[in-house]
Amino acid sequence: MKVRLVRNLSFEAAHRLPKVPPGHKCERLHGHSFRIDLIVEGEVNPETGWFIDYSDIDDAWAPLHAQLDHNYLNEVPGLENPTSEILAGWLWQKLQTSLPSLTRIVVHETCDASCEYEGL
């Protein structure tokens, strides 16, 4: 049986978008309560009854959370222009080795705006 698991994670961070048109509101320094969904897919082990332990996902996330939480994203290498799209791709690159079953990342920058990335 194949399943899809979703782990909801979060971090708080400040950023600004340096490449938007002059006067755009996102050009100014501001912050978000980012919510990240890490989606993994795979076969359920018939002996254990599960596919992956959520703590394995948490372990893969922990160093990224430490790097991002309550920090200025523009100062993180690779996130100099930290749009949700670029952040999603950056997270994918950082997680794909430790979470080979990763199939999708969703970056929620507000309660009604998000970006989905599937490593294409």
C-alpha positions, 0 to 999 in steps of 0.5 A: 500500500502506497501512502502520502504523509504530510509534515507541517512545520514552521519558522519565523523570519524577516526578508525583503525582495530586492528585485521587485519594482521600486515602491512595491511593498515587498521591497521593504523589510518585513516578516512572515510566519512561514509554514512549510509542508513536507510531503513524502510518499512511499510504501507502507512496511507491512511489518511496522504498519508505517512508511516513515517515522515523523521523527525522521522528517523532523530530524531532516528539518532541524538544521534548516529550522536552526538556519532560518528561524528568527533570521534575515533570509536575505543573508542566508546563502542562496536566499539573497532574493528570498521569494517563496518560489526560491525558498521552496527550491532551496529547501528541496535542494537541502532536503532531497538527500536526507529525505529521498521520499520527498515528493512536494514542498509547500511554502505558505508565506501567509494564510492565503498564499503559498507556493508548491514545488515538486523538484521539477 
